[in-house]
């Protein structure tokens, strides 16, 4: 992203990503992605798909335990619409499919599993220790322009491309849809794409563009800040996988994984 583009985003802090227009959505300038300023960021595509799944099929008795988004086209700034349908409705599971359209072209699809809440299984199962890190309120905000103004950030350890541990807090800087408060589900779905640059960036910057996002949750976040901890990066022959563990300020909530292709950034 150029200095001019970063400056534009910083001046527009607070501008929502989308405006509603009838049954569709109009992308705003802040939706621009890092690979092509004329196309949208993958995270806003994932966020809008998640929002429409929640609006049409959400239920307080269900947890959106898995969301997989296929990002097979970089959409432009044409008006967008989302279609959804229930694929399976069971006693304890609801499976929803969604498709997002940019103008008259399909730009991505999502599948979401919503699982019914219930009692815990008997017995004790091994789990990783909760991370012991400073809370966002105790960490100084980075210099203006960090991450292009796309998120509020609080660094914990390392940075994108570092060889050591990488951990940070991020929270949203704007609404997804104008005039509509972010729900916990929308907040974490919007954030999930960050696993791609955080896990896959190297010492020469980000050289992979993700083609999907798979978000696993065992519960929804209770706070505005989402913690990311790089868990894995592997690549061969120009194909990569990256994964981050996810947290809120009260503990672990799940993980976000991405598949990616080697990509040279446009000048």
C-alpha positions, 0 to 999 in steps of 0.5 A: 500500500502506498503512503498516499493510500495509507493516508487516505485510509487514516483520514477515513477512520470510522468510515464503514466498510459497506453501505446498505442499498436495498437488498445489497451493499455498496463497498466504501473506499476503505474496503481496498485490499493490499494486492490491487487498490481497485479490488476489495480486501478478503476480510471484508468479503468474509465479514459480509458473508458471516454477517448475512449468515448470522442475520438469516440463520443465526440463533443464540442457542447455536455456536458458529463453530466453523466458517470456511470462505473460498476467496476465488476472485478479487471483487471490484467495487461493484455493489455486492449481494449475498445469497444464503440457504440451509443445507442441513437442519438437524437437532444439534447442527445447522449447515448454511451455504452462502455466496457473495456476488460482485455485480453479476459475478460470483466472488466467493462462497462460504459454508458455516456449521452452527452447533447447538450448545449443551453440557460438557463431556465428562472427563478431562481432555488435554489442552494447551495452557492459556497464553499469559500476555499483557492485556490490550489496555496495558500496551501502548498503541503503535505509531499511526498507520500501523497495518494501514489503519485497517485495525486498531493494534496492540503488539505483544511479541514479534511482528509480521516476518519475524523469525520468533514468536508473533503475538498481537491484539487487534480490534475493529476500527469501523463498522462492517455495515453503516449504522449497524453495531458489530456483533461478536460473530462479525467481529471475529469473522472480520478479523480471521483473515489476519491469519494470512499476513501474520503467519505467512509474511517473511523477511521480504514482506508478505509473498502469499495471497490467501485463497481461503479462510477457515475459522474454528470457534468453540465460543464467541469472543466476549471482548472487542480485542481478538488476540492472534498467536502464530501457530504454523506456516508451511509452504512448498512449490508456491502453496502455503498454509498458515494458522493462528490461535485466537483469543479474547481477553478472557482466554482461547476462543479458537483458531484461523487457518488459511491456504495461500499462493505465492504472489508478487505484490503489484508496484 
